[in-house]
Amino acid sequence: MPSENREVLLDVKNLCVDFGSRRHPFHAVSDVSFQIFRGETFGLVGESGSGKTTIGRSIIRIHPTASGEVWFQGKRISGKISRELDREVTRKIQMIFQDPMASLNERAKVDYIVSEGLYAQGARLPEEERKARVAKALSDVGLLPEFASRFPHEFSGGQRQRIGIARALILDPDFIVADEPISALDVSIRAQVLNLMSQLQRERGLTYLFIAHDLSVMRFICDRIAVIYKGRLQELAGAEQLFAHPFHPYTRALLSAIPQPNPVSEKQKKLVVYDPSCHGYDDSNPPLWEELEPGHFVRGSRRELDGYRAQL
Ligand SMILES: Nc1ncnc2c1ncn2[C@@H]1O[C@H](COP(=O)(O)OP(=O)(O)OP(=O)(O)O)[C@@H](O)[C@H]1O
């Protein structure tokens, strides 16, 4: 569907996030803009430290933004907002974390962990109703309702990630930031968790921001993908477009690093190394961000962008 006909669920506009002190700021995220449409899976990929988690946390309002804005369902949710809107956002936007073990409170029973969102919303539900909602959330992620009385350490990594997903689902969110949800899991169970996420998306019309440090599974689960390097977007395109015409040298480097299932091709694959000085940016040759084909944006110098266009 052409992007102008789609409902924008999340609109990130010129987002900047700084750490460090006012005198010595560290720019973790610089001038990042993207829109996520309702019902899609939007991928954000880049190496460790590129700012992905910081963007996810800014969206769920953990990190204050230095400048820029985040809009959700047509309302500005960054900066100072009303208490009602804050409550609405914490219900409608949830996060799934990379390491299910670290993100679950080991001393709490699953019943408490999955109910946390309800408590945070101040929902005073009758005990029976609360338990019924926990049981439903557990069964929605393929776990037995009886698991509610157990502790996280009694479960496998895949089951713990399902508990993390149940915790996110209990408030019936519209949008989920999934921060490397399968990276800490055994390769053998990654597909199960991804299938569960796709199934939940189909059933509930969920929208995902899927954060990952490599492109290996993104082609299959993401509708569009944004590539980030050192806090700045470098390329943004439909998943198929990005794999068919990767223009930015950093995207090409990420593509070259995808593990090959076949041991012979894995051995023969040629790693592309990204050299950020290759663009030759300076005052007379600044970086530009342009749409080269519909929906396909790339950052580069004038000469680079003209060269990419000539390849289309
Ligand atoms: N609370 C913080 N205080 C200071 N610096 C931070 C903080 N959080 C993140 N950073 C720094 O900001 C940069 C971006 O970090 P971020 O965690 O967003 O990257 P990432 O792409 O998600 O990496 P990873 O895949 O390792 O999680 C890093 O250099 C990190 O050290």
Residues whose N, C-alpha, C, O or C-beta is under 5 A from the ligand:
A	BS01	LIG	F19 A28 E47 S48 G49 S50 G51 K52 T53 T54 H213
